[in-house]
Amino acid sequence: MKIAKITSKGQVTIPIDIRRKLGVKEGDKILFVEEAGKVYILNASMEALRKAQAAFAGEAQRVGLKDENDVVSMIKELRRERKEK
């Protein structure tokens, strides 16, 4: 358990070991999530990535992409179509 003091401006210094666990550094954004009376601090970028991954779950199979080569081929085709327009 770690304790931090809040400044008059509402700022808090996050202890280094907690920053390392969150994978955040100067300039990164953190997310505060309230759930069941508790507040959690999350790495905002990682949370956004997790939500994007969840939103796209199953899409590769749906459109028939089996591996990285299929993705590369699809991107090349999309670029070719865009260039033709």
C-alpha positions, 0 to 999 in steps of 0.5 A: 500500500502506498500513500501520497499527499494531495497538493493545494492544486489537487495534484498527486505524485504517483510513486515510481513503483506504481508508475512502472506497474501502470507503464506510464511516464511523464506526459502520459495520461491516466484514467480514473474509473469508479466502480462499486465505491472504489476508484481505480487508476489505469493507463489510459492508452492501454485501456483504449487499446483493450477497448479497441481490441474487444470491439474488433474481436472476431472481425478478422475471422468474419472477413476471412483473414487467417494470418498476417499475409492476409492482412498485408494483402487486404491493405495492398488491395485497399490502397490500390482501390483508393489510388484508382479513385 
